[in-house]
Amino acid sequence: MVDIDEARRLQRRVNTLLRDRDAIRRMLEQADYERLSRDVGRQSVAIDRLEALLSGEKV
């Protein structure tokens, strides 16, 4: 059985994680999704080119 102090520590940890989750959700909602999408697309192209170079293909 979990003692009272351990239960309180666990509950505080859960509460902290819930607050962190909510904060991250707010930050993501405020982020510029369009810009992020473009950046991810550019990175994808760069990765594809690197993979082609590593496999010996001409780019």
N, C-alpha and C positions, 0 to 999 in steps of 0.2 A: 504494500500500500504506500502511496506517495504522501509524505508528510506535508503539513500546511505550508511551510516555507518553500518547499520544492514546488508545490502547486501554484503559489504566488509568483515564483520566478518564471514558471512556465507561462502563466497568464500574462505577465508583463512582456515576455518575449513574443507571445502571440499578438498582443496589442501593438508592440513596436513593429512587427512585420506587417500588420494591417495598415498602420499609418504610413509605412514606407511604400506599400503597394499603392495606396491612394495618392501619395505624392508623385510617384512615378507615372501613374495614370494621368494625373493633371498635367505633368510636364509633356507627356506624349500628345495629349490633346492640344496643347499650345504649340507644339512643334510645327514646322512648315513641312507638311507631308509631301507637297509637290517637289520641293527642293531635295528632300531626302530621297524621293523616288528617282530623281535625275542622278543624284550622286551614286545611288546603288546601281543604276544602269551603266554609268561610266565605269564603275569598278568592275562590273560584269564583263564589259568589253575588254578592259585591260587584262583581266584574268584569262579570258578566252585567247587573247593575243599571246600572253605568256605561255599558256599551255601549248599553243601551236608552235611557238619558237622552241620550247623544250622538246617537243616531239619531232623537231626537224623540218617542219613545214615552213614554206616561205610565206611571210606576212607582208 
